């Protein structure tokens, strides 16, 4: 099996742009028959001895470069426990990359027909834009916690845990997969903030004169990643060449007992790499998928949206799919949404048999708030963790009735005047 050598000039150009781009923001497994995705996780004081894998593709915006950008919305959904790729930011980043390529490079990467003016919409971004537009500090804080955070993705071989044992937690319910993978190279995913270790690693990869051909499977350089700190503000990641006996570790990914390159294992390691541009965990997602995540709807009810990602569209270069047409699958999604979305203040009162004036004002302002926003509220027993319709009465398209004749579904008593701190 051949491997794709790094295009150092392209990597340097991309790194220079990322370094000078003041608008960039830092920040923090697929389903089906895919090999489970294992993420590198280090605690305070822990280190990782690793080899960065070579480029996974020679096509698309990420062609011939061993890393890529990723933009993730965290703390999404009504309960704040979902995450989602941001198709808007991802597409814009790819547009920037392609727009600066020469025509020869575009042709080499299969991007001659790539449209750098295309925008991929994101429902989550639209909702956060509304929060920012209010000017209220609470809304701004809410949006900032969920804005698409930028990270750099690398595929690495953990030199202290290089092969599957079959006993990994990710394989506990997949005995056949565990047997298939046992003894084969285990490639892990590493995500770093650009401003906290990420750009340091990129610069090492782009400096073969100092560090050698770091990602070369036969002549590459070992690296050490270390973490200090345990909190949001004091955590730092450091990357440096891996030293043994005062010498930088260089050589093949795997060696035989006699010290020769283990070609069979090296080929297996290259084949185990993830195609990030098409893998359901990492590829771009459709507008309807982002809407489903925001509203707390199971994306499996959509035609697209398998696994943790969604459809990447027909281009194969991370383009988001068009919104689902109103066919049977869309109808199922809509029906699910009508039964599981957050209720408005009026609907909450009607469903609970309350007067609308008895619904706390904080709920009226932010019906999509989650339990973290309610910790200081003395009546959180009535409205924390958001109310969902149990009757399916309230339609996404029908207006809310003025008042029902009898309470429907929920029988909790309304809060008293003494309970409401307003």
VOPAGU-2260 file (C-alpha; in pm, 1 decimal, decimal comma):
REM VOPAGU-2260
SITE   aa  ch    i         X         Y         Z
SITE  UNK   A    0       0,0       0,0       0,0
SITE  UNK   A    1     129,2     347,1     -87,5
SITE  UNK   A    2     104,5     640,6     149,4
SITE  UNK   A    3      59,5    1011,6      86,1
SITE  UNK   A    4     363,2    1224,4     157,7
SITE  UNK   A    5     306,2    1558,8     325,4
SITE  UNK   A    6     296,4    1868,5     104,5
SITE  UNK   A    7     518,0    2083,0     328,0
SITE  UNK   A    8     465,1    2403,5     130,4
SITE  UNK   A    9      87,3    2367,6     154,4
SITE  UNK   A   10     114,3    2294,5     525,3
SITE  UNK   A   11     326,0    2603,6     586,1
SITE  UNK   A   12      88,0    2825,4     389,0
SITE  UNK   A   13    -205,8    2695,5     589,1
SITE  UNK   A   14     -21,8    2738,3     919,6
SITE  UNK   A   15      74,9    3096,2     829,9
SITE  UNK   A   16    -290,4    3177,3     757,7
SITE  UNK   A   17    -409,6    3019,2    1081,9
SITE  UNK   A   18    -146,6    3207,7    1282,6
SITE  UNK   A   19    -244,2    3543,6    1131,7
SITE  UNK   A   20    -620,6    3485,6    1138,8
SITE  UNK   A   21    -736,5    3682,6    1442,2
SITE  UNK   A   22   -1098,2    3571,5    1390,1
SITE  UNK   A   23   -1020,1    3207,9    1469,8
SITE  UNK   A   24   -1148,9    3080,5    1801,3
SITE  UNK   A   25    -989,9    2809,1    2008,3
SITE  UNK   A   26   -1164,0    2549,6    2211,2
SITE  UNK   A   27   -1179,8    2235,4    2339,2
SITE  UNK   A   28   -1713,6     671,0    1720,8
SITE  UNK   A   29   -1895,6     644,9    1435,9
SITE  UNK   A   30   -2179,7     396,4    1427,2
SITE  UNK   A   31   -2246,0     109,1    1194,9
SITE  UNK   A   32   -1953,7    -122,2    1116,6
SITE  UNK   A   33   -1690,0     146,4    1161,4
SITE  UNK   A   34   -1396,1      82,6    1390,3
SITE  UNK   A   35   -1468,9     261,6    1721,0
SITE  UNK   A   36   -1304,0     600,8    1754,2
SITE  UNK   A   37   -1064,5     632,8    2048,2
SITE  UNK   A   38    -969,8     983,7    2156,8
SITE  UNK   A   39    -646,1    1077,4    2326,2
SITE  UNK   A   40    -724,9    1188,4    2681,2
SITE  UNK   A   41    -451,9    1301,3    2916,9
SITE  UNK   A   42    -476,4    1401,1    3281,8
SITE  UNK   A   43    -263,1    1650,7    3471,7
SITE  UNK   A   44     101,1    1543,8    3453,6
SITE  UNK   A   45      41,6    1266,3    3200,7
SITE  UNK   A   46     233,9    1225,9    2875,2
SITE  UNK   A   47     178,2    1051,8    2542,3
SITE  UNK   A   48     460,0     908,0    2332,9
SITE  UNK   A   49     324,7     911,4    1979,7
SITE  UNK   A   50     376,9     907,5    1608,3
SITE  UNK   A   51     163,8    1138,3    1394,4
SITE  UNK   A   52      21,7     951,5    1096,9
SITE  UNK   A   53      65,9    1075,6     737,9
SITE  UNK   A   54    -212,6    1239,0     530,5
SITE  UNK   A   55    -519,9    1019,1     492,3
SITE  UNK   A   56    -612,5    1145,0     145,4
SITE  UNK   A   57    -471,8    1308,8    -166,0
SITE  UNK   A   58    -803,3    1469,5    -262,4
SITE  UNK   A   59   -1020,1    1751,3    -130,1
SITE  UNK   A   60    -937,9    2056,7      85,2
SITE  UNK   A   61    -750,0    1836,3     333,3
SITE  UNK   A   62    -548,5    1652,0      68,0
SITE  UNK   A   63    -179,7    1581,7     140,7
SITE  UNK   A   64    -189,8    1746,9     485,9
SITE  UNK   A   65    -181,8    1527,6     803,1
SITE  UNK   A   66    -425,0    1741,4    1004,6
SITE  UNK   A   67    -741,2    1940,3     953,5
SITE  UNK   A   68    -967,4    2193,3    1119,7
SITE  UNK   A   69   -1283,6    2093,4    1300,2
SITE  UNK   A   70   -1558,7    2317,4    1437,9
SITE  UNK   A   71   -1782,3    2177,0    1709,7
SITE  UNK   A   72   -2087,8    2313,6    1889,0
SITE  UNK   A   73   -2072,4    2190,0    2249,5
SITE  UNK   A   74   -2344,2    2188,8    2518,9
SITE  UNK   A   75   -2624,8    2174,5    2262,9
SITE  UNK   A   76   -2975,4    2038,1    2296,0
SITE  UNK   A   77   -3234,9    2123,3    2558,1
SITE  UNK   A   78   -3033,5    1946,9    2828,0
SITE  UNK   A   79   -2697,0    2084,1    2716,5
SITE  UNK   A   80   -2541,6    1740,2    2664,4
SITE  UNK   A   81   -2514,7    1717,9    2284,8
SITE  UNK   A   82   -2242,0    1817,1    2040,5
SITE  UNK   A   83   -2250,4    1875,5    1668,6
SITE  UNK   A   84   -2016,4    1962,1    1382,9
SITE  UNK   A   85   -2077,4    2319,2    1260,5
SITE  UNK   A   86   -2133,5    2300,1     883,1
SITE  UNK   A   87   -2122,0    2678,2     839,3
SITE  UNK   A   88   -1779,0    2730,6     994,5
SITE  UNK   A   89   -1639,4    2412,0     843,7
SITE  UNK   A   90   -1744,0    2511,7     492,4
SITE  UNK   A   91   -1607,7    2864,0     534,1
SITE  UNK   A   92   -1273,4    2726,5     653,1
SITE  UNK   A   93   -1255,5    2492,3     354,4
SITE  UNK   A   94   -1349,1    2777,7     121,2
SITE  UNK   A   95   -1059,2    2981,1     260,4
SITE  UNK   A   96    -817,5    2692,7     205,1
SITE  UNK   A   97    -925,0    2628,6    -154,7
SITE  UNK   A   98    -942,7    2998,4    -249,6
SITE  UNK   A   99    -569,2    3036,0    -181,9
SITE  UNK   A  100    -465,1    2729,9    -385,5
SITE  UNK   A  101    -304,4    2756,7    -727,6
SITE  UNK   A  102    -497,2    2614,2   -1021,3
SITE  UNK   A  103    -241,1    2335,4   -1053,1
SITE  UNK   A  104    -290,9    2235,0    -691,2
SITE  UNK   A  105    -668,8    2244,5    -726,6
SITE  UNK   A  106    -644,6    2010,5   -1024,3
SITE  UNK   A  107    -413,3    1778,8    -831,5
SITE  UNK   A  108    -655,6    1758,6    -541,0
SITE  UNK   A  109    -965,4    1723,3    -760,2
SITE  UNK   A  110   -1095,6    2069,4    -669,9
SITE  UNK   A  111   -1111,6    2238,0   -1010,5
SITE  UNK   A  112   -1491,9    2264,7    -984,6
SITE  UNK   A  113   -1504,8    2347,5    -613,2
SITE  UNK   A  114   -1733,9    2647,0    -545,5
SITE  UNK   A  115   -1561,6    2873,3    -291,3
SITE  UNK   A  116   -1870,8    3095,1    -269,0
SITE  UNK   A  117   -2101,7    2822,6    -138,7
SITE  UNK   A  118   -2229,8    2864,8     214,5
SITE  UNK   A  119   -2357,6    2572,9     422,1
SITE  UNK   A  120   -2626,2    2682,9     671,1
SITE  UNK   A  121   -2631,6    2582,0    1036,9
SITE  UNK   A  122   -2949,3    2604,3    1245,7
SITE  UNK   A  123   -2749,8    2618,7    1569,1
SITE  UNK   A  124   -2552,4    2918,8    1443,7
SITE  UNK   A  125   -2876,8    3093,1    1348,6
SITE  UNK   A  126   -3017,7    3042,6    1697,6
SITE  UNK   A  127   -2695,9    3165,3    1858,5
SITE  UNK   A  128   -2693,0    3469,6    1630,4
SITE  UNK   A  129   -3034,2    3558,4    1774,4
SITE  UNK   A  130   -2894,5    3531,9    2126,9
SITE  UNK   A  131   -2601,7    3760,8    2043,9
SITE  UNK   A  132   -2836,8    4010,3    1879,8
SITE  UNK   A  133   -3032,2    4072,5    2201,0
SITE  UNK   A  134   -2731,0    4238,1    2362,5
SITE  UNK   A  135   -2818,1    4080,0    2697,4
SITE  UNK   A  136   -2522,6    3944,6    2894,8
SITE  UNK   A  137   -2706,1    3622,7    2983,9
SITE  UNK   A  138   -2782,6    3556,4    2619,5
SITE  UNK   A  139   -2425,2    3634,7    2516,6
SITE  UNK   A  140   -2286,1    3400,4    2782,5
SITE  UNK   A  141   -2529,9    3130,6    2671,6
SITE  UNK   A  142   -2422,5    3168,0    2307,1
SITE  UNK   A  143   -2050,4    3184,0    2383,0
SITE  UNK   A  144   -2066,8    2846,4    2558,5
SITE  UNK   A  145   -2219,3    2691,6    2246,7
SITE  UNK   A  146   -2049,2    2872,2    1959,3
SITE  UNK   A  147   -1862,6    2645,9    1716,0
SITE  UNK   A  148   -1519,9    2594,2    1875,9
SITE  UNK   A  149   -1221,9    2541,2    1648,1
SITE  UNK   A  150    -987,4    2249,1    1695,8
SITE  UNK   A  151    -713,8    2073,7    1500,9
SITE  UNK   A  152    -746,8    1699,3    1439,9
SITE  UNK   A  153    -453,4    1459,6    1408,9
SITE  UNK   A  154    -438,0    1083,3    1376,5
SITE  UNK   A  155    -172,5     932,3    1601,1
SITE  UNK   A  156     -21,8     599,6    1700,1
SITE  UNK   A  157      20,7     567,2    2076,9
SITE  UNK   A  158     365,0     406,6    2113,8
SITE  UNK   A  159     270,0     273,1    2458,5
SITE  UNK   A  160     -63,6     132,7    2339,8
SITE  UNK   A  161      -6,4      57,2    1970,3
SITE  UNK   A  162    -242,3    -235,6    1902,8
SITE  UNK   A  163    -595,8    -342,3    1986,1
SITE  UNK   A  164    -619,6    -590,9    2272,0
SITE  UNK   A  165    -988,0    -665,0    2221,1
SITE  UNK   A  166   -1067,8    -566,2    2580,5
SITE  UNK   A  167   -1118,4    -193,9    2513,6
SITE  UNK   A  168   -1443,5     -49,7    2657,6
SITE  UNK   A  169   -1544,4      60,9    2307,3
SITE  UNK   A  170   -1556,0    -308,2    2205,4
SITE  UNK   A  171   -1739,4    -444,8    2511,1
SITE  UNK   A  172   -2063,6    -495,7    2315,6
SITE  UNK   A  173   -1895,4    -583,1    1984,3
SITE  UNK   A  174   -1736,4    -927,7    2030,1
SITE  UNK   A  175   -1699,4    -991,9    1657,0
SITE  UNK   A  176   -1533,4    -653,6    1604,2
SITE  UNK   A  177   -1306,3    -715,9    1902,8
SITE  UNK   A  178   -1190,8   -1043,9    1751,9
SITE  UNK   A  179   -1137,7    -879,2    1413,5
SITE  UNK   A  180    -924,9    -596,7    1555,0
SITE  UNK   A  181    -725,0    -788,9    1816,4
SITE  UNK   A  182    -352,0    -747,3    1749,8
SITE  UNK   A  183    -395,5    -486,5    1476,7
SITE  UNK   A  184    -261,7    -129,1    1495,0
SITE  UNK   A  185    -480,9     110,1    1694,0
SITE  UNK   A  186    -496,4     463,0    1551,7
SITE  UNK   A  187    -625,7     727,1    1792,5
SITE  UNK   A  188    -770,3    1072,8    1730,7
SITE  UNK   A  189    -604,9    1375,8    1888,8
SITE  UNK   A  190    -785,6    1709,7    1908,7
SITE  UNK   A  191    -594,6    2017,6    2020,5
SITE  UNK   A  192    -687,6    2382,4    2040,9
SITE  UNK   A  193    -481,5    2583,4    1790,8
SITE  UNK   A  194    -361,9    2807,8    2073,8
SITE  UNK   A  195    -287,6    2525,9    2317,0
SITE  UNK   A  196     -49,6    2280,2    2156,6
SITE  UNK   A  197    -218,0    2257,4    1817,2
SITE  UNK   A  198     -12,7    2513,6    1625,2
SITE  UNK   A  199     304,8    2396,2    1798,1
SITE  UNK   A  200     243,9    2047,8    1658,0
SITE  UNK   A  201     157,4    2186,4    1312,8
SITE  UNK   A  202     479,6    2386,7    1304,3
SITE  UNK   A  203     680,5    2076,5    1394,8
SITE  UNK   A  204     517,3    1883,4    1110,3
SITE  UNK   A  205     597,9    2167,7     870,9
SITE  UNK   A  206     967,5    2189,9     963,1
SITE  UNK   A  207    1143,6    1882,7     817,5
SITE  UNK   A  208    1479,3    2062,3     827,3
SITE  UNK   A  209    1469,4    2058,4    1209,3
SITE  UNK   A  210    1249,4    1761,2    1294,7
SITE  UNK   A  211    1275,3    1537,3     986,6
SITE  UNK   A  212     980,4    1390,2     794,8
SITE  UNK   A  213     776,5    1345,8    1110,5
SITE  UNK   A  214     485,7    1152,3     956,5
SITE  UNK   A  215     689,4     922,0     728,8
SITE  UNK   A  216     589,4     563,1     819,0
SITE  UNK   A  217     945,8     432,4     774,5
SITE  UNK   A  218    1162,0     730,7     870,2
SITE  UNK   A  219     933,2     940,2    1089,8
SITE  UNK   A  220    1002,0    1115,6    1418,9
SITE  UNK   A  221     856,5    1026,7    1756,2
SITE  UNK   A  222     693,5    1305,5    1958,6
SITE  UNK   A  223     594,0    1352,9    2321,3
SITE  UNK   A  224     271,7    1527,9    2417,5
SITE  UNK   A  225     236,6    1633,3    2781,1
SITE  UNK   A  226     -35,8    1804,1    2979,8
SITE  UNK   A  227     -11,8    2024,2    3285,5
SITE  UNK   A  228    -310,6    2158,1    3478,0
SITE  UNK   A  229    -658,2    2021,2    3525,2
SITE  UNK   A  230    -889,3    2320,6    3491,9
SITE  UNK   A  231   -1024,1    2526,8    3204,3
SITE  UNK   A  232    -786,6    2816,4    3268,0
SITE  UNK   A  233    -466,8    2640,0    3376,0
SITE  UNK   A  234    -445,6    2344,2    3134,8
SITE  UNK   A  235    -155,9    2354,8    2889,5
SITE  UNK   A  236     -37,2    2104,9    2629,1
SITE  UNK   A  237     328,9    2080,8    2527,6
SITE  UNK   A  238     473,5    1901,0    2222,5
SITE  UNK   A  239     839,6    1814,2    2176,2
SITE  UNK   A  240    1053,8    1549,9    2002,2
SITE  UNK   A  241    1065,8    1215,9    2180,4
SITE  UNK   A  242    1411,2    1146,5    2324,6
SITE  UNK   A  243    1564,8     816,6    2430,3
SITE  UNK   A  244    1924,2     805,8    2550,0
SITE  UNK   A  245    1949,0    1175,0    2457,3
SITE  UNK   A  246    1869,6    1097,1    2091,4
SITE  UNK   A  247    1556,1    1181,0    1897,3
SITE  UNK   A  248    1353,4     867,6    1824,2
SITE  UNK   A  249    1328,0     811,7    1448,5
SITE  UNK   A  250    1241,2     508,8    1241,3
SITE  UNK   A  251     951,1     289,7    1125,9
SITE  UNK   A  252     610,4     281,1    1291,7
SITE  UNK   A  253     664,7     -88,4    1371,3
SITE  UNK   A  254     984,0    -293,5    1373,4
SITE  UNK   A  255    1055,4    -667,0    1368,3
SITE  UNK   A  256    1254,0    -826,5    1652,7
SITE  UNK   A  257    1563,3    -790,5    1435,1
SITE  UNK   A  258    1509,0    -415,4    1402,2
SITE  UNK   A  259    1387,0    -416,1    1042,6
SITE  UNK   A  260    1067,8    -230,6     941,7
SITE  UNK   A  261     764,1    -452,0     997,9
SITE  UNK   A  262     605,1    -382,8     660,5
SITE  UNK   A  263     291,5    -586,5     729,6
SITE  UNK   A  264     213,4    -396,0    1048,5
SITE  UNK   A  265     298,2     -62,2     886,8
SITE  UNK   A  266      55,2    -133,6     602,7
SITE  UNK   A  267    -211,6    -230,7     855,7
SITE  UNK   A  268    -153,7      99,1    1039,9
SITE  UNK   A  269    -195,9     299,3     719,8
SITE  UNK   A  270    -513,9     108,9     634,7
SITE  UNK   A  271    -648,7     172,5     986,3
SITE  UNK   A  272    -643,0     549,3     940,3
SITE  UNK   A  273    -978,2     726,1     926,5
SITE  UNK   A  274   -1090,3     912,4     615,4
SITE  UNK   A  275   -1198,7    1218,0     810,6
SITE  UNK   A  276   -1374,3    1371,7     509,1
SITE  UNK   A  277   -1622,9    1084,8     481,8
SITE  UNK   A  278   -1636,2     931,6     831,1
SITE  UNK   A  279   -1977,5     990,3     998,4
SITE  UNK   A  280   -1816,1    1118,2    1318,3
SITE  UNK   A  281   -1623,2    1399,2    1151,5
SITE  UNK   A  282   -1781,5    1496,6     820,4
SITE  UNK   A  283   -2009,9    1791,8     773,8
SITE  UNK   A  284   -2379,8    1762,3     850,3
SITE  UNK   A  285   -2703,2    1888,1     701,5
SITE  UNK   A  286   -2904,4    2187,1     816,4
SITE  UNK   A  287   -3186,2    1958,4     934,6
SITE  UNK   A  288   -2938,5    1758,7    1139,7
SITE  UNK   A  289   -2822,3    2069,6    1326,0
SITE  UNK   A  290   -3183,9    2164,0    1387,7
SITE  UNK   A  291   -3259,9    1818,7    1527,2
SITE  UNK   A  292   -2962,9    1839,2    1766,8
SITE  UNK   A  293   -3068,3    2184,2    1887,9
SITE  UNK   A  294   -3428,4    2077,1    1947,5
SITE  UNK   A  295   -3339,8    1750,3    2118,2
SITE  UNK   A  296   -3472,5    1534,6    1836,1
SITE  UNK   A  297   -3313,8    1199,6    1752,9
SITE  UNK   A  298   -3129,7    1257,5    1421,0
SITE  UNK   A  299   -3193,7     893,5    1328,2
SITE  UNK   A  300   -3542,5    1003,0    1226,1
SITE  UNK   A  301   -3385,0    1192,0     935,6
SITE  UNK   A  302   -3284,5    1041,4     603,7
SITE  UNK   A  303   -2935,7    1179,2     663,3
SITE  UNK   A  304   -2756,9    1196,4     995,1
SITE  UNK   A  305   -2622,7     849,1    1061,0
SITE  UNK   A  306   -2382,8     814,0    1353,4
SITE  UNK   A  307   -2256,3    1135,6    1510,4
SITE  UNK   A  308   -2224,3    1327,6    1190,1
SITE  UNK   A  309   -2454,8    1350,7     892,4
SITE  UNK   A  310   -2448,8    1341,7     518,5
SITE  UNK   A  311   -2152,3    1508,4     359,4
SITE  UNK   A  312   -2332,4    1559,0      32,8
SITE  UNK   A  313   -2233,2    1436,2    -306,1
SITE  UNK   A  314   -1902,4    1615,4    -340,9
SITE  UNK   A  315   -1706,1    1406,5     -93,0
SITE  UNK   A  316   -1528,8    1723,1      25,5
SITE  UNK   A  317   -1732,8    1795,7     337,7
SITE  UNK   A  318   -2024,3    1975,6     173,6
SITE  UNK   A  319   -2343,4    1967,2     376,7
SITE  UNK   A  320   -2645,2    1792,4     234,8
SITE  UNK   A  321   -2957,6    1976,4     133,0
SITE  UNK   A  322   -3238,5    1986,3     389,7
SITE  UNK   A  323   -3459,6    1680,4     385,9
SITE  UNK   A  324   -3764,5    1702,7     164,0
SITE  UNK   A  325   -4106,9    1675,7     331,6
SITE  UNK   A  326   -4149,5    1304,9     262,3
SITE  UNK   A  327   -4214,3    1019,5     502,2
SITE  UNK   A  328   -3889,0    1057,8     695,8
SITE  UNK   A  329   -3943,2    1432,1     738,2
SITE  UNK   A  330   -4296,3    1366,7     862,3
SITE  UNK   A  331   -4158,9    1125,5    1121,0
SITE  UNK   A  332   -3904,1    1385,7    1230,0
SITE  UNK   A  333   -4177,0    1652,5    1257,2
SITE  UNK   A  334   -4407,9    1426,3    1456,1
SITE  UNK   A  335   -4124,1    1339,9    1694,8
SITE  UNK   A  336   -4043,5    1707,2    1736,7
SITE  UNK   A  337   -4401,5    1794,4    1821,3
SITE  UNK   A  338   -4392,1    1550,4    2110,4
SITE  UNK   A  339   -4045,7    1628,2    2246,9
SITE  UNK   A  340   -3971,0    1995,9    2194,0
SITE  UNK   A  341   -3963,8    2251,4    2475,7
SITE  UNK   A  342   -4299,1    2406,0    2555,9
SITE  UNK   A  343   -4358,8    2778,4    2543,0
SITE  UNK   A  344   -4475,1    2948,3    2861,4
SITE  UNK   A  345   -4838,6    2939,1    2744,7
SITE  UNK   A  346   -4816,2    2572,1    2654,0
SITE  UNK   A  347   -4651,5    2487,8    2984,3
SITE  UNK   A  348   -4935,3    2657,9    3171,7
SITE  UNK   A  349   -5201,0    2485,9    2962,1
SITE  UNK   A  350   -5041,8    2143,8    2993,8
SITE  UNK   A  351   -4992,5    2181,6    3369,9
SITE  UNK   A  352   -5327,9    2338,5    3450,4
SITE  UNK   A  353   -5166,8    2664,2    3566,7
SITE  UNK   A  354   -5241,6    3026,9    3498,4
SITE  UNK   A  355   -4982,5    3167,5    3257,7
SITE  UNK   A  356   -4887,7    3429,0    3520,1
SITE  UNK   A  357   -4774,9    3140,7    3743,3
SITE  UNK   A  358   -4499,6    3037,8    3499,0
SITE  UNK   A  359   -4167,9    3186,0    3623,0
SITE  UNK   A  360   -4042,1    3475,8    3415,0
SITE  UNK   A  361   -3706,9    3307,1    3361,5
SITE  UNK   A  362   -3887,6    3025,8    3184,2
SITE  UNK   A  363   -4078,3    3271,7    2966,6
SITE  UNK   A  364   -3752,0    3429,9    2855,5
SITE  UNK   A  365   -3557,4    3110,1    2802,2
SITE  UNK   A  366   -3772,6    2798,8    2752,7
SITE  UNK   A  367   -3468,4    2606,7    2627,6
SITE  UNK   A  368   -3263,4    2652,4    2944,7
SITE  UNK   A  369   -3110,3    2348,4    3113,4
SITE  UNK   A  370   -3052,3    2237,6    3468,8
SITE  UNK   A  371   -2723,2    2429,2    3502,7
SITE  UNK   A  372   -2913,1    2754,5    3452,4
SITE  UNK   A  373   -3156,8    2667,4    3732,9
SITE  UNK   A  374   -2926,0    2589,5    4021,5
SITE  UNK   A  375   -3001,3    2913,2    4206,5
SITE  UNK   A  376   -3376,1    2906,3    4139,5
SITE  UNK   A  377   -3586,8    2818,5    4448,8
SITE  UNK   A  378   -3864,9    2669,9    4232,4
SITE  UNK   A  379   -3645,1    2451,1    4014,4
SITE  UNK   A  380   -3861,6    2154,7    4113,8
SITE  UNK   A  381   -4133,3    2294,1    3888,2
SITE  UNK   A  382   -3948,5    2401,6    3575,4
SITE  UNK   A  383   -3583,9    2289,6    3581,9
SITE  UNK   A  384   -3456,3    2054,2    3313,7
SITE  UNK   A  385   -3731,9    2189,6    3081,5
SITE  UNK   A  386   -4082,6    2057,8    3033,6
SITE  UNK   A  387   -4174,0    1837,9    2738,9
SITE  UNK   A  388   -4519,8    1776,8    2606,5
SITE  UNK   A  389   -4651,7    1439,7    2715,6
SITE  UNK   A  390   -4969,2    1464,8    2512,7
SITE  UNK   A  391   -4837,3    1563,7    2169,8
SITE  UNK   A  392   -5110,1    1827,4    2164,4
SITE  UNK   A  393   -4898,1    2123,5    2065,4
SITE  UNK   A  394   -4810,9    2129,4    1698,3
SITE  UNK   A  395   -4512,2    2304,7    1543,4
SITE  UNK   A  396   -4747,5    2472,6    1298,3
SITE  UNK   A  397   -5071,3    2520,5    1492,4
SITE  UNK   A  398   -5122,8    2818,9    1727,2
SITE  UNK   A  399   -5141,8    2755,0    2097,3
SITE  UNK   A  400   -5499,7    2738,1    2235,6
SITE  UNK   A  401   -5592,6    3010,1    2480,1
SITE  UNK   A  402   -5670,4    2761,1    2758,9
SITE  UNK   A  403   -5789,7    2401,7    2779,9
SITE  UNK   A  404   -6095,1    2306,8    2979,3
SITE  UNK   A  405   -5902,8    2049,3    3180,9
SITE  UNK   A  406   -5533,5    1997,0    3255,7
SITE  UNK   A  407   -5359,5    1766,7    3006,6
SITE  UNK   A  408   -5079,3    1529,3    3092,3
SITE  UNK   A  409   -4894,8    1696,5    3379,5
SITE  UNK   A  410   -5056,1    1729,0    3721,9
SITE  UNK   A  411   -4782,0    1909,5    3917,6
SITE  UNK   A  412   -4915,4    2198,4    4127,3
SITE  UNK   A  413   -4827,8    2548,0    4013,2
SITE  UNK   A  414   -4572,8    2747,5    4213,1
SITE  UNK   A  415   -4716,1    2980,5    4473,5
SITE  UNK   A  416   -4652,1    3355,0    4487,1
SITE  UNK   A  417   -4408,5    3298,6    4773,0
SITE  UNK   A  418   -4205,4    3060,5    4556,2
SITE  UNK   A  419   -4152,9    3303,5    4271,3
SITE  UNK   A  420   -3862,1    3545,1    4335,2
SITE  UNK   A  421   -3996,4    3827,5    4116,3
